[in-house]
Amino acid sequence: MKRVFCFSLIAALASSYPCQAQEKDPHKSFTNSIGMKFVWIPPGNFVMGSPKEEKQRNGNENQHKVTLTKGFYLGASTVTQEQWQEIMPKNPSAFPGEKNLPVDSVSWNDCQEFIKKLKEKDKKAYRLPTEAEWEYACRAGTTTPFHVGETISTRQANFQGEDVSNKGKKNLPRLKTAPVNSFPANAWGLHDMHGNVWQWCQDWYGDYSQKEVVDPQGPTKGPNRVLRGGSWFYTADCCRSACRSWGEPGFRNYSIGFRLCFFPD
């Protein structure tokens, strides 16, 4: 079976670059017709990628300043199996049964079909977040490898914790997905930005810009789409805010899900 690509990276020193949200939250959270909660992400700027001092960093994470000129709503959690089945005829997930589990085993193309049908139902311009929007929201103003700090434990996220990655302390592996919202949210109210399931982004995968960019959309074409966040199947280093992965648009895997975003009317 084809694997999601991810490079082994050990989270280490925090970046010295600030992340700035330029607007206070003037919006309230929003819940749509099938119970998906969205939180407001203000416009602002941040430094995307990882610092050179971060141990075992991958070369595709070169730091560059990003400005997002528009605020947007982002799903507080990844899409659940119940929400998926409100729109789609079949639950593809490898881990059904428990309430509020994230939908898994969905391809980028599957997500687009879900989005198309949800748009028709709600009349809102739903889409996947861009890679820059995703990382900006994941960091929520932080510059450390994880939004919780320089290290992370399985009390804070669902990942393959049997590998030692938290200053010599061994973490407990769950070896399956956990219900959404099982772990504390970041400062902007987003759950599971680290671990549980990889999350598809809108962009084609490609090299970062070497200079400052505004509202980046990624390459105009390519063979692979971006995946972010790590999962229950991967170690903590793959859950870092800057870690990048990718997969073909038709690729499905039991460690992959997604969350949605939209701009206000």
N, C-alpha and C positions, 0 to 999 in steps of 0.2 A: 504494500500500500504506500502510495506517495505520502511523504511526511510534509508538514508545514516546516519551512526553513526557519531556523532560529540559531543564532550564534551564542555560545556560552559566554556570559559576561558577569563578572562579580561586581555588585554595586559597591561603590566606595565613596570618594570624596564628593561633597556638594559643590555645585557650580557657584562661581562668584557673580554670575550675571543675574540681575533681578528680573522678575516677571511682574508686569504692571497691568492691572485692569483699570481702564481709564474712566469707567462709569459705574456708579453705584447701582445696585439692583432696583430698577423702577418697576419691575414686573413681578407677578406672582407665579407660582407653579401652575401648571396646566395639566388636566387629566382629560384624555380623549374618550371617544365613545366605547372603546374596548378596555378601558381601565389602565392605559399606559400613562404614567406620570412623567411630565417633562419639567425640568428646572431651567431657569434663565441663566445664560452664560453671557456676561457683559463683554463688549468689545475691549480690546487692549493690545498690548504687545508683550512678547516674551522671547527668550532665546531657546530655540528648538534644537534638539540634539543633546549629546553628552560631552562634557569637557574632556580634554586630552588626558587629564590626570585620573580619570575614572579607570580603574583596573580592568583589563581585558575588554575594553570597549571595542566595538566594531567600527571599521572604517566608514561605514555608510551613515554614521551619526554625526557628521561634522556640524558644529554649532553655527547657527546663523540667526539673525534677528528676524522675527516675523511680526507683522502688524495685522490684526484682524479688525477691520473697520466697522463691522456690523455685529451686534449681539444676536444670539440665536437661542432657541430652546433645544435642549438635549435630553434624551431619555434618562431618567434617574437610575434606571437599571437596564440591562439587556432585555430583549423581547422574550417573554415566557412562552412555554408550550401552550398554555391556555389562550394567550393572546394570538399566537400563531393560528391555532385551530378556529378562532373566531373568524378568520379571514381565508385560510387555506383548507383544502379538503382533507389533508393527511398530515399527521405528526411524524416527521422524519427522525426524531430524536433517538439516540442510543440509550438514554437514561430517562424513560418515562416513569410515571407512577406517583411521585411525590409532588405535592402542590407547589406552584411557583418556581419550578425548575426552569432554567433558561432553555429555550429551544436550541438544539445543537444539530450538527450534521447538515447544515444549510450552506449552499454555495452562494457566491456573490450574485449569480444569476437568479437563484431562488429568492434572495432578498429583494431584487428588483421586481419580481412578480408580486411579492407580498406588498411592497410599497405601492405599486400600481393599483392594486385592489383597495388598499387602505385609503389612498388618495380619492378614489371614486366614492368611497363611503363617507369620508370626513370632509372632503373638499379642502384639504390642506396640502401644501407642497412638501410632503415628507421626502426625506432622502437619507442616505448614509452621510455621516460627517466626513469632511476632508481629513486627511492625515494631520494637518496643522491644527484644525479645530479640535480633533481628538486629543492631541498631546497638550494643547493649551488647557483644555477642560480637565484632563487627567491631573496635570500639575496643580491647578487651582491656586496659583501664586507661589508654588514651591519651586526650589531649584535643586533639591536632593534627588537621588536616584528613584525614590518612591515618594509618593505624596505624604507618606507617614514618616519619612526620614531616610537615613542612609541604609537601613536594613529593614526587613519585613519578616513577619512570622506567620504561621498558619492560624494564629488567632486573629489576624488582620486581613487575610486573603486565602483563597483556595488555590494552592499550587502543589507541585510535587515536592513536599517538604522533607522527604527522606534524605535529600542532599543537604549537607551542612553549608549554610550560607549566612547564618546570623551570628557572627562572632563566636563560632564554635559550638553554638547551641543547636541541637537537633530538633527539627520540626516534625509534626505529625502529618503523614500523608493521608488524604481521604480517598484518592483513586477514583473519583467520580465527580460530577457536577454537584454543586450545593444550591439550594433555593436562593433566588435573587434576594438581595437585602440582608443576607445572613451576616455580613460584616459591616463595620462602621463605614459611613460615607466619607468622602473627602470634604474639604472646606466649602465646596460649592454644592454639596448635596448629592453627589454621584456615587453610586455603589458599584463595586466590582470593576473598577477601572484597572485594577491589578488582579489577574488570575480569573478563575472559574471557566470562562470561554474566551478564546481569541475573538476579536471583533473586526468585521470587515469595515474598511473605509471606502470612500467613493473613488479615490485616486488610483490611477495606474501606478505601479511601483517604479521608481527611478532614483537617480542620484539627486541629492539636495542641491539647491542653489549655493553658490559660493559667496553670495552677497545678500544684503537685506532684501526681503520680499514683502509684498502687501497682498493679502488674501490669496495665497497660493492655492492652485488647483491640482498640482502635480503634472506629470507628462501628458501629452495629448493622445498617446497611444502606447501600447506595450503588450507583453504576453501575460503579465501578472498584476493582480490587484493587491493593495496593501492590507495587511492584518496587524492589529495592535493588541497589546494588553496581556499576552500570555494566557495560560489556562491551567486547569487542574492537572493536566498531563505533563506540564513543563516545569522546570525548576525556577527558583525565584529570580535569577538573572534575566530570564526571558520576560518577566513581568515588569521590568523597569519602565519608567515613563518614556524613556528615549528608545527602547528596543523596537526594532522594525522587523517584520516578517512579511511574507507574501505567498500567494497561491494563485493558480489559474482561476478564471472566473467560474468555471464549472466544477471546481474542486470541492468535495464535501469531506468532512472529518468530524469525529465525535468530540473534538475539542474546539469547534468553531461555532460561534453565534454572531449576534449583531445587536446594535442599538440604533435608534433613529434620531434625527434632528429636523428642525424646520425653522424658517425665519418668520417673525411675526407679520401679520397682515398689515 
